[in-house]
Amino acid sequence: MKKWLCLIITGVAAWSIGASALADSAPTIAAEPKGDVAKMYRVKHEMKFDLQGRKATLDGKVISAEKPILKGGRVYVPLRTLRQSGAAANVTWNADKREVQVVVHPELLSTFSQLTFRIGSEDVYRPDGKPIGEKIPAPFLSSGKAYVPIRALSWLGLAVSTVNDTVRWNWSDKVIEVLNPEWETDEASTTFTMLYQKDMYTPQYMFSIGEAGWLGGTGKLTQKDISMDGRLYNRIHFTVNLRPGPNPVMLTANSAGSKVVTVMRNVTNIASLPVTIMGEGKENIAFTSPAQGYILAKPNQKIDVSGDILQHNDLYDKLTVSVEQYQQSSEEAYLQYEKVKSIELPIKDQAFAGSFTLSEKGSYLIRVLSPAYISSVESRQMMTQWAEFVVDVE
């Protein structure tokens, strides 16, 4: 049985999605993409230098680097060396504020991806300007370089140590390398595999449910101890149900961040696709229009939404239609849909009716949200999603 979890649900009560909720009929398995879709692994790094000289080694190769210094029995390192190591994506000095901002590569998955050190201050600051809550020996300037205590680097994802005047930094990039970023299928579901390094957390997939967030599912381990590029991998098999059009699927794990692949479902028989009704919507709503769950429309074509409410509830006052456009070129993994409009449909005599138009070409997810009738711990009524359909404006 699949385990489902819900993430980033904002303003709408969470709803569950089962194995057939997004399929128009009994799911059929699509042909797998050729080979693995992605590979997840670590790339380990080590920087080593002594307190006496300027020479250092990075991953076993000699480099020239600013050396640490010993002061008051503590080891301090110049932040310039952090940039030289490659662990930091950016190190910026603000002369007016006398502070250094450090941004590390996202692949480190560090406690803080960005920190600011202020000369003479025992506080370390988050991106919002607030202290992280732990004190450090104050950073200082020497010969035009900013020095910080070496232990502060652990917050940036580096394991640090000093033994016999030798300073070591160890860190690793956690990589999800996408091998097949997109593919197409005519089926109601798709099946694919990915590799993950054996000693890392088992990955899962997340299926985009529009602006509301993502729902996730687990896969099935199919092969162990695959030797490749000096590492041992396991192979995991995923099956994902698809809605018509583009389907963003996030590959993710606690140990390696996330990457998004896209599966395009082509529809050959539009009449076979009803509006998808889910969760409590199955007991509460029936649609007169649209008649199908996938609509091909022209710009500014009127799209009707009407039907009946099947149960009486004094709180059933209106439905909300959230119109969300798929962002094909979104650089932010979590922002695959953008809400372009929201329409309210009053419920009268156990029925609802309304319409909307779309002027821009593109693919749109239309989510039909319930009245605000669900009690929450915050003592306010919340909505949940009852249905959805897809509109492609050509």
C-alpha positions as CSV (number, residue, x, y, z in Angstrom):
1,M,0.0,0.0,0.0
2,K,1.3,3.5,-0.8
3,K,1.9,5.9,2.0
4,W,0.9,9.4,1.2
5,L,1.9,12.6,2.8
6,C,0.9,16.2,2.3
7,L,3.3,19.2,2.1
8,I,3.0,22.9,1.7
9,I,-0.8,22.9,1.9
10,T,-1.8,26.6,2.6
11,G,-5.2,27.9,3.4
12,V,-7.0,24.6,2.3
13,A,-7.5,21.6,4.4
14,A,-5.4,18.6,3.4
15,W,-7.0,15.9,1.2
16,S,-5.9,12.4,0.5
17,I,-5.3,11.1,-3.0
18,G,-5.6,7.4,-3.7
19,A,-4.2,5.1,-6.4
20,S,-7.1,5.9,-8.8
21,A,-7.9,9.5,-8.0
22,L,-6.1,10.9,-11.0
23,A,-6.8,8.1,-13.4
24,D,-9.8,8.2,-15.8
25,S,-10.2,4.4,-15.7
26,A,-8.4,1.4,-14.3
27,P,-4.7,2.6,-14.3
28,T,-2.5,1.1,-17.0
29,I,1.2,1.1,-16.7
30,A,3.0,3.3,-19.2
31,A,6.2,2.2,-20.9
32,E,9.2,3.0,-18.7
33,P,11.6,5.7,-19.9
34,K,14.7,4.1,-21.3
35,G,17.1,3.7,-18.3
36,D,17.0,5.4,-15.0
37,V,15.4,8.8,-14.8
38,A,17.8,10.1,-12.1
39,K,20.8,9.2,-9.9
40,M,21.2,10.3,-6.3
41,Y,24.7,10.3,-4.7
42,R,27.2,12.1,-2.6
43,V,30.4,13.8,-3.7
44,K,32.8,14.0,-0.8
45,H,35.3,16.8,-0.3
46,E,38.2,17.4,2.1
47,M,40.3,20.5,2.5
48,K,43.4,20.1,4.7
49,F,46.1,22.7,5.7
50,D,48.4,23.3,8.6
51,L,48.7,26.3,10.9
52,Q,52.3,27.0,9.8
53,G,52.2,27.4,6.1
54,R,50.1,28.7,3.2
55,K,49.9,25.4,1.3
56,A,46.7,23.3,1.5
57,T,45.2,20.3,-0.3
58,L,41.7,20.2,-1.7
59,D,40.5,16.7,-2.5
60,G,44.2,15.6,-2.4
61,K,45.5,18.3,-4.8
62,V,47.8,21.0,-3.6
63,I,46.3,24.5,-3.7
64,S,47.3,27.9,-2.5
65,A,45.0,29.1,0.4
66,E,44.9,31.6,3.2
67,K,45.9,29.8,6.4
68,P,44.0,29.6,9.7
69,I,45.5,31.2,12.7
70,L,45.6,30.3,16.4
71,K,44.4,33.0,18.8
72,G,43.6,32.6,22.5
73,G,43.8,28.8,22.1
74,R,41.2,28.8,19.4
75,V,41.5,28.2,15.6
76,Y,40.2,31.0,13.4
77,V,39.9,30.7,9.6
78,P,39.7,33.5,7.0
79,L,36.3,33.4,5.3
80,R,38.2,33.9,2.0
81,T,39.4,30.4,2.4
82,L,35.9,29.1,2.6
83,R,35.3,30.5,-0.9
84,Q,38.6,29.0,-2.1
85,S,37.5,25.6,-0.9
86,G,34.4,25.7,-3.2
87,A,32.0,24.9,-0.4
88,A,30.7,28.5,-0.4
89,A,28.8,29.7,-3.4
90,N,29.4,33.3,-2.4
91,V,31.3,35.3,0.2
92,T,30.5,39.0,0.3
93,W,32.1,41.7,2.4
94,N,30.0,44.8,3.5
95,A,32.4,47.5,4.5
96,D,29.8,49.9,5.9
97,K,28.3,47.2,8.2
98,R,31.6,45.5,8.8
99,E,30.1,42.1,8.1
100,V,30.6,39.1,5.8
101,Q,27.7,37.2,4.3
102,V,28.3,33.6,3.4
103,V,26.1,31.6,1.0
104,V,26.9,27.9,0.7
105,H,25.9,25.7,-2.3
106,P,22.4,24.2,-1.8
107,E,23.9,20.7,-2.4
108,L,25.4,20.8,1.1
109,L,21.9,20.7,2.7
110,S,23.4,22.6,5.7
111,T,21.6,23.8,8.8
112,F,21.8,27.3,7.4
113,S,22.3,28.0,3.7
114,Q,23.2,31.6,4.4
115,L,24.8,33.3,7.4
116,T,26.2,36.7,8.2
117,F,29.2,37.2,10.5
118,R,29.7,40.7,12.0
119,I,33.1,41.9,13.0
120,G,33.3,42.2,16.8
121,S,29.9,40.6,17.4
122,E,29.4,37.3,19.2
123,D,26.1,36.8,17.3
124,V,25.7,35.0,13.9
125,Y,22.8,36.3,11.8
126,R,20.2,34.6,9.7
127,P,19.0,36.0,6.3
128,D,16.2,37.9,8.1
129,G,18.7,39.7,10.3
130,K,17.9,37.8,13.4
131,P,20.6,36.1,15.5
132,I,20.6,32.3,15.3
133,G,20.6,32.1,19.1
134,E,24.1,30.8,19.8
135,K,27.2,32.9,20.7
136,I,30.6,32.5,19.1
137,P,34.0,34.1,19.8
138,A,33.8,37.4,18.0
139,P,35.1,37.5,14.4
140,F,37.9,40.0,13.8
141,L,39.9,41.6,10.9
142,S,43.6,41.0,10.4
143,S,45.6,42.2,7.4
144,G,42.3,43.0,5.6
145,K,40.9,39.5,6.1
146,A,37.9,38.5,8.2
147,Y,38.4,35.6,10.5
148,V,35.8,33.5,12.3
149,P,36.1,30.6,14.8
150,I,36.4,27.3,12.9
151,R,33.5,25.7,14.8
152,A,31.1,28.2,13.4
153,L,31.5,26.5,10.0
154,S,29.6,23.4,11.2
155,W,26.4,25.5,10.8
156,L,27.3,25.8,7.1
157,G,27.5,22.0,6.6
158,L,31.2,21.5,7.2
159,A,32.7,19.0,9.6
160,V,35.8,20.7,11.0
161,S,38.7,19.3,13.2
162,T,42.2,20.3,14.3
163,V,44.7,17.6,15.1
164,N,48.5,18.3,15.6
165,D,48.3,21.7,13.9
166,T,46.5,20.2,10.9
167,V,43.1,21.7,10.1
168,R,40.6,19.6,8.1
169,W,37.3,20.6,6.6
170,N,35.1,17.8,5.3
171,W,31.8,18.2,3.5
172,S,29.8,16.5,0.7
173,D,27.6,17.7,-2.1
174,K,24.3,15.8,-2.1
175,V,23.4,15.4,-5.7
176,I,20.3,14.4,-7.6
177,E,21.5,14.1,-11.2
178,V,18.5,14.1,-13.6
179,L,19.2,11.8,-16.6
180,N,15.8,12.1,-18.2
181,P,14.1,15.4,-17.4
182,E,10.9,14.9,-19.4
183,W,8.9,12.3,-21.3
184,E,5.5,11.7,-22.8
185,T,2.9,9.0,-22.5
186,D,-0.7,8.3,-23.7
187,E,-1.4,6.3,-20.5
188,A,-3.1,7.3,-17.2
189,S,0.1,6.6,-15.3
190,T,3.8,6.4,-15.8
191,T,6.4,4.1,-14.3
192,F,10.1,4.9,-14.0
193,T,13.2,4.0,-11.9
194,M,16.0,6.0,-10.2
195,L,19.3,5.0,-8.6
196,Y,20.3,6.2,-5.1
197,Q,23.5,5.7,-3.2
198,K,23.0,2.8,-0.8
199,D,23.9,4.7,2.4
200,M,21.6,7.6,1.7
201,Y,17.9,7.9,2.6
202,T,15.5,6.2,0.3
203,P,14.0,8.8,-2.1
204,Q,10.3,9.3,-2.7
205,Y,8.4,11.2,-5.3
206,M,6.1,14.2,-4.9
207,F,3.2,14.9,-7.2
208,S,2.2,18.6,-7.7
209,I,-1.4,19.4,-6.7
210,G,-1.1,23.0,-8.0
211,E,-0.5,26.0,-5.9
212,A,-1.7,24.1,-2.8
213,G,1.6,22.1,-2.7
214,W,2.6,18.5,-3.3
215,L,1.5,15.0,-2.3
216,G,4.0,12.2,-2.1
217,G,4.3,8.5,-2.4
218,T,6.8,5.8,-1.9
219,G,8.3,3.4,-4.4
220,K,9.4,-0.2,-4.5
221,L,13.0,-1.3,-4.1
222,T,13.8,-3.5,-7.1
223,Q,17.6,-4.0,-7.0
224,K,20.4,-3.6,-4.5
225,D,24.2,-3.2,-4.5
226,I,24.7,-1.9,-8.0
227,S,28.4,-1.0,-8.4
228,M,28.8,2.2,-10.5
229,D,31.3,5.1,-10.6
230,G,33.0,3.9,-7.4
231,R,29.7,3.8,-5.4
232,L,27.1,1.2,-4.4
233,Y,23.6,2.1,-5.5
234,N,20.1,0.7,-5.0
235,R,17.4,1.0,-7.7
236,I,13.8,2.1,-6.8
237,H,10.7,1.9,-8.9
238,F,7.9,4.5,-8.9
239,T,4.4,4.5,-10.5
240,V,2.7,7.9,-10.7
241,N,-0.9,8.5,-11.8
242,L,-1.2,11.4,-14.2
243,R,-3.6,14.2,-15.1
244,P,-3.9,15.4,-18.7
245,G,-1.1,17.7,-19.9
246,P,2.1,18.4,-18.0
247,N,2.7,16.6,-14.7
248,P,5.5,18.0,-12.5
249,V,7.0,15.1,-10.4
250,M,9.5,16.0,-7.7
251,L,12.2,13.5,-6.8
252,T,13.3,14.1,-3.3
253,A,15.0,12.7,-0.2
254,N,16.0,14.0,3.2
255,S,19.6,13.4,2.3
256,A,19.7,15.1,-1.2
257,G,17.3,18.0,-1.7
258,S,14.9,17.7,-4.7
259,K,14.7,17.9,-8.5
260,V,11.7,18.1,-10.7
261,V,11.0,16.0,-13.9
262,T,8.0,16.5,-16.1
263,V,5.7,13.9,-17.6
264,M,3.4,15.0,-20.4
265,R,0.2,13.0,-20.7
266,N,-1.3,13.1,-24.2
267,V,-5.0,12.5,-24.4
268,T,-6.4,10.7,-27.4
269,N,-10.0,10.4,-26.3
270,I,-11.1,13.6,-24.4
271,A,-14.7,12.2,-24.0
272,S,-13.4,9.4,-21.8
273,L,-12.1,11.8,-19.1
274,P,-14.6,13.0,-16.5
275,V,-14.0,15.8,-14.1
276,T,-11.8,14.3,-11.3
277,I,-13.8,14.3,-8.0
278,M,-11.9,13.5,-4.9
279,G,-12.2,13.0,-1.2
280,E,-15.3,14.4,0.4
281,G,-16.3,15.8,-3.0
282,K,-17.6,12.3,-4.0
283,E,-20.4,12.6,-1.5
284,N,-21.1,16.3,-2.1
285,I,-20.8,17.4,-5.7
286,A,-21.9,16.5,-9.3
287,F,-21.0,18.4,-12.4
288,T,-23.2,19.4,-15.4
289,S,-20.4,21.3,-17.0
290,P,-17.7,20.9,-17.9
291,A,-18.6,17.4,-19.2
292,Q,-15.0,16.3,-19.4
293,G,-12.0,16.7,-17.2
294,Y,-9.8,18.0,-20.1
295,I,-10.8,21.0,-22.2
296,L,-9.1,22.3,-25.3
297,A,-10.0,26.0,-25.5
298,K,-9.3,29.1,-27.5
299,P,-8.2,32.3,-25.9
300,N,-11.1,34.1,-24.2
301,Q,-13.4,31.2,-24.7
302,K,-16.1,31.0,-22.0
303,I,-15.7,27.9,-19.7
304,D,-18.8,27.0,-17.8
305,V,-18.7,25.5,-14.3
306,S,-22.1,24.2,-13.0
307,G,-23.7,21.3,-11.2
308,D,-25.4,20.2,-8.1
309,I,-24.6,19.9,-4.4
310,L,-25.7,16.5,-3.2
311,Q,-26.0,17.1,0.6
312,H,-27.5,19.9,2.6
313,N,-25.3,21.8,5.0
314,D,-26.0,25.2,6.4
315,L,-22.4,26.1,5.9
316,Y,-22.5,25.3,2.1
317,D,-22.7,28.9,0.9
318,K,-20.3,28.9,-2.1
319,L,-17.6,27.1,-4.0
320,T,-14.3,28.6,-5.0
321,V,-12.7,27.9,-8.3
322,S,-8.9,28.4,-8.2
323,V,-7.4,28.9,-11.7
324,E,-3.7,28.1,-11.7
325,Q,-1.3,28.3,-14.7
326,Y,1.5,25.8,-15.2
327,Q,4.9,27.5,-15.2
328,Q,7.0,25.6,-17.7
329,S,10.1,27.6,-17.0
330,S,9.9,27.9,-13.2
331,E,13.3,28.1,-11.7
332,E,12.0,27.4,-8.2
333,A,11.2,23.7,-7.8
334,Y,8.2,24.3,-5.5
335,L,6.5,26.9,-7.7
336,Q,5.2,24.9,-10.6
337,Y,1.8,26.6,-10.7
338,E,0.8,30.2,-10.3
339,K,-2.8,31.3,-9.4
340,V,-4.1,33.7,-12.0
341,K,-7.6,34.1,-10.8
342,S,-10.2,32.9,-8.2
343,I,-13.9,32.7,-8.9
344,E,-16.6,32.3,-6.3
345,L,-19.8,30.3,-7.3
346,P,-22.7,30.9,-4.9
347,I,-24.7,27.8,-3.9
348,K,-28.5,28.4,-4.4
349,D,-31.1,25.7,-4.1
350,Q,-28.4,23.0,-3.9
351,A,-26.9,24.1,-7.2
352,F,-24.1,26.3,-8.5
353,A,-23.2,27.9,-11.8
354,G,-20.6,30.3,-13.1
355,S,-18.0,30.8,-15.8
356,F,-14.5,32.2,-16.6
357,T,-12.2,32.9,-19.5
358,L,-8.5,32.6,-20.1
359,S,-6.7,35.0,-22.4
360,E,-3.2,33.6,-22.4
361,K,-2.1,30.3,-24.0
362,G,-0.9,27.6,-21.7
363,S,-2.0,24.7,-19.5
364,Y,-4.2,25.4,-16.5
365,L,-5.2,23.4,-13.5
366,I,-8.7,24.3,-12.3
367,R,-9.2,23.3,-8.6
368,V,-12.8,23.4,-7.2
369,L,-12.7,24.1,-3.5
370,S,-15.5,23.4,-1.1
371,P,-17.3,25.8,1.1
372,A,-15.5,26.7,4.4
373,Y,-17.2,24.1,6.5
374,I,-14.3,22.0,8.1
375,S,-13.5,22.9,11.7
376,S,-9.8,23.5,12.5
377,V,-7.8,23.7,15.7
378,E,-7.5,27.4,15.0
379,S,-11.3,27.8,15.6
380,R,-12.0,28.8,12.0
381,Q,-13.7,27.0,9.2
382,M,-11.5,25.7,6.3
383,M,-12.0,24.5,2.8
384,T,-10.9,21.4,1.1
385,Q,-10.6,20.4,-2.6
386,W,-13.6,18.6,-4.0
387,A,-12.6,18.4,-7.7
388,E,-10.3,19.4,-10.5
389,F,-10.0,19.5,-14.3
390,V,-7.5,20.7,-16.8
391,V,-7.8,23.4,-19.5
392,D,-5.3,23.8,-22.3
393,V,-5.6,27.2,-24.1
394,E,-4.2,26.8,-27.6
